[in-house]
């Protein structure tokens, strides 16, 4: 179950990263109650900030659950690797960014390390 928590935490971290990318602090400072309900102003400014909070808390919560069963170093390495892979996949499929063969090679090495840690941890139990 801890490995599922790490995966969920990685998904939350990926969403948190894109919330941070979409958030503009200068526009967030201009948000007031009287202009919150204007079309194309209030919600597009507020949603990335709310996502930043919700995804950040979800990330910390599920990662803390995972570290109760898996060693912290292993959980952190796997969480970081999964997050990197998910961010790259999101950029490729949703933001239509180009991916080179070298990037795919190194991402597959990261995934190999994650699977190796998973199987190594499973053999210890």
C-alpha positions in Angstrom: 0.0 0.0 0.0 2.9 2.3 0.7 3.9 2.2 -3.0 0.5 3.3 -4.0 0.8 6.2 -1.5 4.1 7.2 -3.2 2.4 7.1 -6.6 -0.5 9.3 -5.3 2.0 11.7 -3.7 3.9 11.9 -7.0 0.7 12.7 -8.9 -0.1 15.4 -6.3 3.4 16.8 -6.7 3.1 16.9 -10.4 -0.2 18.8 -10.2 1.4 21.1 -7.5 4.2 21.9 -10.0 1.8 22.8 -12.7 -0.3 24.9 -10.3 2.9 26.8 -9.5 3.7 27.2 -13.1 0.2 28.6 -13.8 0.1 30.9 -10.8 0.8 34.6 -11.2 1.5 36.3 -7.9 1.1 39.8 -9.3 -2.5 39.1 -10.5 -3.2 37.3 -7.2 -2.4 40.5 -5.3 -5.0 42.5 -7.4 -7.8 40.1 -6.6 -10.5 41.8 -4.6 -14.1 40.9 -3.7 -15.6 43.4 -6.1 -13.6 42.0 -9.1 -13.7 38.4 -8.1 -16.9 37.7 -10.0 -16.0 39.3 -13.3 -15.7 36.8 -16.2 -12.2 35.7 -17.0 -10.6 37.3 -14.0 -11.5 35.9 -10.6 -11.5 32.1 -11.0 -8.6 31.8 -13.5 -6.4 33.7 -11.0 -7.7 31.9 -7.9 -7.7 28.3 -9.2 -3.9 27.8 -9.5 -3.5 29.2 -6.0 -6.1 26.8 -4.6 -4.5 24.0 -6.5 -1.2 24.9 -5.1 -2.6 24.6 -1.5 -4.7 21.4 -2.1 -2.1 19.5 -4.1 0.7 20.6 -1.7 -1.2 19.3 1.3 -2.2 16.1 -0.5 1.4 15.5 -1.5 2.7 15.9 2.0 -0.1 13.7 3.5 0.4 10.7 1.1 4.2 10.9 1.2 4.0 10.9 5.0 1.8 7.8 4.9 4.3 6.1 2.6 7.3 6.8 4.8 5.7 4.8 7.6 6.2 1.6 5.7 9.1 2.3 3.4 12.5 3.7 4.4 12.6 7.5 3.9 15.5 7.4 1.5 13.8 4.8 -0.8 10.5 6.6 -0.6 12.1 10.0 -1.5 14.1 8.5 -4.4 11.1 6.8 -5.8 8.8 9.8 -5.3 11.3 12.1 -7.0 11.8 9.8 -9.9 8.1 9.2 -10.4 7.4 12.9 -10.2 10.1 13.7 -12.9 8.6 11.0 -15.2 5.0 12.3 -14.6 6.0 15.9 -15.3 7.8 14.9 -18.5 4.8 12.9 -19.6 2.5 15.7 -18.9 4.6 18.2 -20.8 4.8 15.8 -23.7 1.1 14.9 -24.0 -0.7 17.9 -22.6 1.6 20.8 -23.4 2.9 19.2 -26.7 6.6 19.7 -25.9 9.1 17.7 -27.9 10.8 14.8 -26.4 14.2 13.5 -27.6 15.4 10.0 -27.7 18.1 10.8 -25.1 15.3 12.1 -22.7 13.4 8.8 -23.2 16.6 6.9 -22.5 17.3 8.7 -19.3 13.6 8.5 -18.2 13.7 4.8 -18.8 16.9 4.6 -16.6 14.9 6.4 -13.8 12.0 4.0 -14.2 14.5 1.1 -14.0 15.9 2.5 -10.8 12.3 2.8 -9.4 11.4 -0.7 -10.3 14.7 -2.0 -8.9 14.1 -0.3 -5.5 10.5 -1.7 -5.5 11.6 -5.2 -6.1 14.6 -4.9 -3.7 12.2 -3.6 -0.9 9.7 -6.4 -1.7 12.5 -9.0 -1.3 13.4 -7.7 2.2 9.9 -8.2 3.6 
